[in-house]
């Protein structure tokens, strides 16, 4: 009887920590298939936990919900427009731009996506309905306007990011300390920054300085104008609108799609939580042809994929030839995600498929090397499975991911547009990675750290989201530093004051004394007589 009493007592206490059927809104307008896998996993996980979930996105949920509910508000046409945009971009031949210019361009792209979101007829219909929500979740892709959903429904805001770990934009939101002296900016060359030299730190300083200046003069005004125009004809909604500059510093929680095992250690605020790998599910049974191919690879397999945004079929003919020649000369088998039915010149040890179940393949013991583009999801999946990786980064965050992985010791990097990219270089790097056991050993070591957590990452995400709801936004977790202007946060005003005091107290008296006791030069001039 006493055991039953204790079970009921502690069971009820534990049950009391859960939120029963909260109303949660997710806003994810970016129509990339890879990122929508993450959004869908997070939102269906919340629905399975018993919550009533509504998702604004370009994709309809196909997963079966176990306990709660999930309602889609579909951004019809977004997926098609996104595919057209990708098809129009020659991403393999994009000229190298300054990181700041690239950032400015991407912010304009996302401003356009946000504007189309608010003007979409399905969203406008949704906004005119009398909905109530306990929480809003959105990803931060320079999309400050989307934070208005939290203001509209007067509820806490949770930010999720799929692009790496702690970055300066998210750090500024929550007042997370980001020491410029050793925490590289998202745009910084992480290889160079490891040396802690003067010029890398100088570049880092200017990157950090650029962000608040751009937000104040460009980003926030653009998003405020977007909101005013989009909502002016919906007065019952427009009355709740806030300045995006205020909303920027108001997230209750930030969920990072990263993990400390695969990044540099940095300070993390109490309302910043890492959930990297939450989308990964246990491997499933492979199709028979793939299972036979992998099982029969006694010397091992190279798995080759450039992700969902980049396509191998779009390689230049020169690059295709390099890969084909290298694969022809290796004794390993190659499983290549190639988005075409034919690949002229393919050797017998190479199997191509338009689509491949990546996680199920990486889990196979005969896979010795993952040849990838260095995307963050692929990086998480190779670490999850403890596989070494040769990374061929092309754009955006891929180079930084590859640099970090190489520094961690489980990867090597050869950028797609590197001038040294050749058959000899690629062959040498593959041979090094499959014959030198240090890469596989390091990959397994990092994988052990990656898996060593008190909770599964999806459970962690659900716990903290429910925590924010339970505690009405969890203001007690918010750092006061988030509200300080940069010159106060970094004590610039105090430093200027101290320098001024030193100048007044020490330098000026010295100058005065020198002026009193230094004999003046005679102003008389000698007149030369003829």
Secondary structure, DSSP 8 states (H G I E B T S, - for coil): -HHHHHHHHHHHHHHTTS--S-EEEEEE----HHHHHHHHHHHHHHHHTT-EEEEEESS---S--SSSEEEEEE-TTHHHHHHHHHHH--GGG-----HHHHHHHHHHHHHHHHHHHHH-HHHHHHHHS----SEEEEE-SS-GGGGHHHHHTT-EEEEEE-S-S--HHHHHHHT----TTTS--TTS-HHHHTTT-HHHHHHHHHHHHHHHHHIIIIIHHHHHHHHHHHHTT-HHHHTT---HHHHHT--SEEEES--GGGS------TTEEE-TTTT--------HHHHHHHHT-TT-EEEEE-TTTS-GGGS-HHHHHHHHHHHHH-SSEEEEE-SSS--TT--TTEEEES---HHHHHTSTTEEEEEE---HHHHHHHHHTT--EEE---STTHHHHHHHHHHHTSEEE--TT-TT--HHHHHHHHHHHHH-HHHHHHHHHHHHHHH--SS-HHHHHHHHHHHHHHTTT-GGGS-GGGGS-HHHHTTHHHHHHHHHHHIIIIIHHHHHHHHHHS------------
